[in-house]
Amino acid sequence: MTLQSKPTLNIAIVGTGFIAEFHLRSMIGVRNVNVVGVYSRSAENRDRITALSQELDLGPCVGFESLEALCQSDTVDAIWILSPNHTRLDVMRTIRDEVIAGRSTIRAVACEKPLARTVREAREMVRLVEEANLLHGYLENQVFCTPVLRGKEIIWRRAARTTGRPYIARATEEHSGPHAPWFWQGDKQGGGALSDMMCHSVEAARHMLTDPDKPRESLKVKAVNGTVATLKWSRPDYANELTERFGSGVDYLNRPSEDFASGRVILEDESGNELVIEATTSWAYVGAGLRIQLELLGPEYAMEFNSLDTGLKVFMSRRVTGEEGEDLVEKQNSEQGLMPVLEDEAGVYGYTDENRHMVDAFRKGQMPSETFHDGLAVVEILMGLYMSAELGRTVNFPDEAIEDYVPVVARVASPDA
């Protein structure tokens, strides 16, 4: 694929949820980009996101009443798919159809994590984007977290080159639960906490373990072992709380998804060395807010990061009162006491560098470092972990059963699905 370099990339976003706002705020730190359009079925949501984009001075953003109209706009160079998991395949089909028919001149598509709900869907996402001959990027922000970027660079340059490669990566992500109803519905989201968050953990860990001079494919998955459980949100009081917040479509007394998951992934590098990923994710963590913990261990060194171990902290006594919010840290659970503050969440979590990388690659007509193929590889690992949890045994790779596997909680349709 040969594309002429562009001085500025004009992007449009599909989807107007929580993650869309995160991406928009991160774009402040990205050069040579304009946000020119947004599509959502809801006019109210379109108006909210276009107003935010214009408030952030990201470009002359307009709302489109249909995805087809957005694709056909000659102002749009690339599309960011940020819509809910169960909609992404249809979005990609429409984009492919418009490009193949010659009605769209876009050059690239980026898709938020996870790429799809099953391996079959993920393979279809890859097929569609390649059939349309588009550049494609997989939006996995934790690969671009500033601590990951800096930590990996130091470890591989100073320690691994002299004493040997790292062999264990640990990744944990925990918070008190998602923002929108569809996250809690297994058929729409594709699972529970494992699908929602372990996609971050396994890819960030895989990235840290990969030699920076070699492709991600240099590491081969050999086996996975997973465990899932619903520990908090199926308890009657909490299940009823979810239904009150999100409606009858979220019924954790009768249709719970897992709120805790752990996984072990065994990999092998090109020299036959065994490597280990240990990952844990949870919607049942109550602390100051979202907690991400990352570790990388080798023969004579270690790297670690905890997102709540911030340099800036504030304390507020009981007399300090006000509305609930997330102005200090994502998924904030308190407005009083000693609280960590992330001065730049979009930067620390990786959204700024992620979008800077995608914009630069697409603008220059190049494939980014994280593509739909990486998204497919992540979904294969996730489905292996789900299958392991269901069967109660280790799943060895390759395993043909993973191709059509659907997690247990995703097999039961919600009443309003």
C-alpha positions in Angstrom: 0.0 0.0 0.0 1.5 3.3 -1.1 -0.2 6.5 0.2 1.0 10.1 -0.1 1.9 11.8 3.2 -0.6 14.4 4.4 0.4 17.4 6.5 -2.8 17.0 8.7 -5.0 13.9 9.3 -8.7 14.6 9.6 -10.4 12.0 11.7 -13.9 11.1 12.7 -15.1 9.1 15.6 -17.9 6.5 15.7 -19.3 6.2 19.2 -19.9 8.8 21.9 -19.5 7.0 25.2 -17.0 7.5 28.0 -14.0 6.3 25.9 -14.8 8.9 23.2 -14.3 11.7 25.7 -11.0 10.2 26.8 -9.7 10.0 23.2 -10.8 13.6 22.5 -9.0 15.0 25.6 -5.9 13.1 24.7 -5.9 14.6 21.2 -4.9 18.0 22.7 -1.4 16.5 23.0 -1.3 15.3 19.3 0.0 17.4 16.5 -1.2 17.5 12.9 -4.7 16.2 13.6 -8.2 17.6 13.3 -11.4 16.0 14.6 -13.9 16.7 11.9 -16.8 14.4 12.5 -18.7 12.2 14.8 -21.5 9.6 14.3 -23.9 8.3 16.9 -27.6 7.2 16.5 -28.4 9.7 19.3 -28.5 13.3 18.2 -28.0 14.4 21.8 -24.8 12.4 22.0 -23.6 13.7 18.7 -24.2 17.2 19.9 -22.4 16.6 23.2 -19.2 15.2 21.5 -19.1 17.8 18.8 -19.4 20.5 21.4 -16.6 19.0 23.5 -14.4 18.7 20.4 -15.0 22.3 19.5 -14.4 23.4 23.2 -11.0 21.6 23.0 -10.3 23.4 19.7 -9.7 20.1 17.9 -11.2 21.3 14.6 -14.5 22.0 12.9 -16.3 18.9 14.2 -19.8 18.2 12.8 -22.3 15.4 13.6 -23.4 12.9 11.0 -26.9 11.4 11.1 -25.6 8.1 9.4 -22.4 6.2 9.3 -22.7 6.1 5.5 -22.8 9.9 5.4 -19.7 10.1 7.6 -17.8 7.6 5.4 -18.8 9.5 2.2 -17.6 12.9 3.5 -14.5 14.1 1.6 -13.3 15.8 4.8 -12.6 12.5 6.6 -9.3 10.7 6.2 -9.6 8.1 9.1 -12.2 6.7 11.4 -11.8 5.8 15.1 -14.3 3.0 16.0 -15.2 3.6 19.6 -18.7 2.2 19.7 -19.8 -0.7 22.0 -18.3 -4.1 21.4 -21.5 -5.7 19.8 -21.7 -2.9 17.2 -18.1 -2.9 15.9 -18.4 -5.6 13.3 -21.4 -4.0 11.7 -19.5 -0.6 11.7 -16.5 -2.2 10.0 -18.8 -3.9 7.4 -20.3 -0.5 6.5 -16.9 1.1 6.2 -15.7 -1.7 4.0 -18.8 -1.5 1.8 -18.5 2.3 1.3 -14.8 2.0 0.4 -15.2 -0.9 -2.0 -18.1 0.9 -3.7 -15.9 3.9 -4.2 -18.1 6.2 -2.1 -15.4 6.7 0.6 -11.9 8.0 0.3 -10.7 7.2 3.8 -7.3 5.7 4.2 -7.3 4.2 7.7 -9.4 2.8 10.6 -8.5 2.5 14.2 -10.5 0.3 16.6 -10.8 0.5 20.4 -10.1 -2.6 22.5 -11.1 -5.4 22.3 -11.1 -5.8 18.6 -14.1 -8.2 18.8 -16.1 -10.5 21.1 -14.9 -13.8 19.6 -12.0 -15.1 17.4 -14.4 -15.5 14.5 -15.5 -11.9 14.8 -11.9 -10.7 15.1 -10.9 -12.6 12.0 -13.8 -11.0 10.1 -12.6 -7.5 11.3 -9.2 -8.3 9.8 -10.7 -9.6 6.6 -12.9 -6.6 6.1 -10.2 -4.0 6.7 -7.7 -5.8 4.5 -10.4 -6.3 1.7 -10.9 -2.5 1.8 -7.1 -2.0 1.6 -7.1 0.3 4.6 -4.3 1.1 7.1 -5.5 -0.3 10.5 -4.6 0.3 14.1 -5.6 -1.5 17.3 -6.2 1.0 20.1 -4.6 -0.6 23.1 -3.6 2.3 25.3 -1.6 0.4 28.0 1.0 -0.5 25.4 1.6 3.3 25.1 1.4 4.1 28.9 4.2 6.5 29.6 5.6 4.2 32.4 5.5 1.3 30.0 7.3 3.2 27.2 10.0 4.5 29.5 10.3 1.4 31.7 10.6 -1.0 28.7 13.2 1.2 27.1 15.4 1.3 30.2 15.1 -2.4 31.0 15.9 -3.6 27.5 18.7 -1.1 27.0 20.5 -1.3 30.3 19.6 -4.7 31.9 18.4 -7.2 29.3 21.3 -6.6 27.0 23.8 -7.5 29.6 22.1 -10.1 31.9 19.4 -11.7 29.7 15.9 -11.1 28.5 12.9 -10.6 30.9 10.9 -13.7 31.6 7.9 -12.7 33.7 5.4 -9.9 33.1 2.6 -9.2 35.6 -0.4 -7.0 34.8 -3.3 -6.1 37.0 -6.2 -3.8 36.4 -9.0 -3.3 38.9 -11.8 -0.9 39.5 -15.4 -0.8 40.9 -17.2 -1.5 37.6 -17.9 0.0 34.2 -19.9 3.1 33.3 -22.5 1.9 30.7 -25.1 -0.9 30.8 -23.8 -2.9 27.8 -20.5 -3.6 29.6 -22.4 -5.6 32.2 -24.4 -7.7 29.6 -22.3 -10.7 28.6 -23.8 -11.1 25.1 -23.2 -7.4 24.1 -19.8 -7.0 25.7 -18.6 -10.5 25.0 -17.9 -11.5 28.6 -17.2 -9.7 31.8 -14.1 -8.4 33.5 -11.9 -10.8 31.6 -13.0 -9.6 28.2 -13.3 -5.9 29.3 -9.9 -5.5 31.0 -7.6 -8.5 30.5 -7.3 -7.5 26.8 -5.2 -4.6 28.3 -3.2 -6.8 30.6 -2.2 -9.5 28.2 -1.2 -7.1 25.4 0.7 -4.7 27.7 2.6 -7.8 29.2 3.2 -9.3 25.8 4.6 -5.9 24.6 6.9 -5.6 27.6 8.3 -9.1 27.1 8.9 -8.6 23.3 12.5 -7.7 22.3 12.2 -4.1 20.9 14.2 -5.2 17.8 11.8 -8.0 17.0 8.2 -8.2 15.9 5.4 -9.1 18.4 5.0 -12.4 16.5 8.5 -13.5 17.7 6.7 -14.7 20.9 4.4 -17.7 20.5 1.6 -18.6 22.8 2.1 -22.2 24.1 -0.6 -22.6 26.7 -3.1 -20.6 28.8 -4.9 -21.2 32.1 -7.7 -19.0 33.3 -10.1 -18.6 36.2 -13.3 -16.5 36.4 -15.7 -15.8 39.3 -18.5 -13.5 40.2 -17.6 -12.4 43.8 -19.4 -9.1 44.5 -22.0 -8.1 41.9 -24.2 -11.2 42.1 -24.9 -10.6 45.8 -28.5 -9.6 46.1 -27.9 -6.0 47.4 -25.3 -5.3 44.7 -27.3 -7.0 41.9 -30.3 -4.9 42.7 -28.1 -1.8 42.7 -27.0 -2.6 39.2 -30.6 -3.1 38.0 -31.6 0.2 39.6 -28.7 2.0 37.9 -28.9 0.4 34.5 -32.3 -1.1 34.0 -33.8 -4.6 33.8 -31.3 -5.6 31.0 -28.7 -5.9 33.7 -29.8 -8.7 35.9 -26.9 -10.1 38.0 -29.2 -12.3 40.1 -30.0 -14.4 37.0 -27.5 -13.4 34.3 -24.2 -12.5 35.9 -20.9 -12.0 34.1 -17.6 -12.5 35.9 -16.4 -9.6 38.0 -13.0 -11.3 38.7 -10.6 -13.1 36.4 -7.0 -14.4 36.6 -4.9 -15.8 33.8 -1.6 -17.3 33.1 -0.1 -17.3 29.6 2.9 -19.3 28.7 4.9 -18.0 25.8 8.1 -19.1 24.0 10.5 -16.7 22.3 12.5 -17.4 19.1 15.3 -19.1 21.0 12.9 -21.5 22.8 13.0 -19.6 26.2 9.8 -20.0 28.2 8.1 -16.7 29.3 5.2 -16.2 31.6 2.4 -13.6 31.8 0.4 -13.4 35.0 -2.8 -11.2 34.7 -5.6 -10.3 37.1 -8.6 -8.1 36.5 -11.5 -7.2 38.6 -14.7 -5.1 38.8 -14.9 -5.8 42.5 -12.0 -3.5 43.7 -12.9 -0.6 46.0 -10.1 1.8 46.5 -9.4 5.4 45.5 -10.1 4.5 41.9 -8.9 2.6 38.9 -5.7 0.7 39.8 -3.2 -0.5 37.2 -0.2 -2.5 38.4 2.5 -3.6 35.9 5.7 -5.6 36.6 8.6 -6.9 34.4 11.1 -9.3 35.9 14.4 -10.6 34.6 17.5 -12.4 35.9 19.0 -9.4 37.5 16.3 -6.7 37.5 12.7 -5.7 38.0 10.4 -2.9 36.9 7.1 -2.0 38.6 4.4 0.6 38.2 1.2 1.3 40.3 -1.1 4.0 38.8 -2.4 5.0 42.3 1.1 5.5 43.7 1.1 9.1 42.4 3.4 12.0 43.2 0.5 14.3 43.8 -2.0 13.5 46.6 -4.6 15.6 48.3 -6.4 15.2 51.7 -10.0 16.4 52.4 -11.7 16.1 55.8 -15.3 15.1 56.4 -16.3 18.8 56.3 -15.3 19.0 52.7 -18.5 18.1 50.8 -19.6 18.2 47.2 -20.9 16.2 44.3 -19.5 12.8 43.3 -17.2 12.9 40.4 -14.0 11.5 38.7 -12.0 14.7 38.7 -9.0 13.2 40.6 -8.7 9.7 39.1 -10.9 7.5 36.9 -13.5 5.3 38.7 -13.0 7.5 41.8 -14.8 6.0 44.8 -14.5 8.8 47.4 -14.4 12.5 47.7 -12.8 12.6 51.2 -9.7 11.3 52.8 -6.2 11.0 51.3 -6.6 10.8 47.5 -4.1 10.2 44.7 -4.4 12.6 41.8 -3.3 11.8 38.3 -2.3 15.2 36.8 -2.6 13.9 33.2 -4.8 10.7 33.0 -4.8 10.6 29.2 -1.0 10.7 29.2 -0.3 8.3 32.0 -2.9 5.8 30.7 -1.3 5.9 27.2 -4.1 7.6 25.2 -2.0 10.6 24.2 1.0 8.6 22.9 -1.3 6.0 21.4 -3.2 8.5 19.3 0.0 10.4 18.5 1.4 7.1 17.1 -1.7 6.3 15.1 -2.1 9.8 13.7 1.5 10.0 12.6 1.4 6.5 11.0 -1.9 7.1 9.1 -0.8 10.6 8.1 2.4 9.3 6.6 0.7 6.3 4.9 2.3 3.7 7.1 1.0 0.8 9.1 1.2 1.4 12.9 3.0 -0.8 15.4 -0.4 -2.1 16.8 -2.7 -3.4 14.1 -5.9 -5.5 13.8 -3.6 -8.5 13.7 -2.5 -7.7 17.3 -6.2 -7.3 18.3 -6.9 -10.8 16.8 -4.0 -12.3 18.8 -5.3 -10.8 22.0 -8.8 -12.2 21.4 -7.3 -15.6 20.7 -5.6 -15.5 24.2 -8.8 -14.3 25.8 -10.9 -17.0 24.3 -8.3 -19.6 25.4 -8.5 -18.3 29.0 -12.3 -18.4 29.0 -12.3 -21.9 27.6 -9.8 -22.9 30.2 -12.0 -21.5 33.0 -15.0 -23.4 31.6 -13.2 -26.7 31.2 -11.1 -26.4 34.4 -7.9 -27.3 32.6 -4.9 -25.8 30.8 -5.6 -25.1 27.1 -2.6 -25.7 24.8 -2.1 -23.7 21.6 -3.0 -24.1 18.9 -6.5 -25.4 19.6 -9.0 -25.4 16.8 -11.9 -25.2 19.3 -10.9 -21.6 20.1 -12.0 -20.5 16.6 -15.7 -20.8 17.4 -15.6 -20.6 21.1 -18.1 -18.2 22.9 -17.7 -17.5 26.6 -20.5 -19.0 28.8 -21.8 -15.6 29.9 -22.0 -14.4 26.2 -24.2 -17.3 25.2 -27.3 -16.1 27.1 -29.0 -13.2 25.3 -30.4 -10.3 27.3 -34.1 -9.6 26.9 -33.4 -6.3 25.1 -30.5 -7.6 23.0 
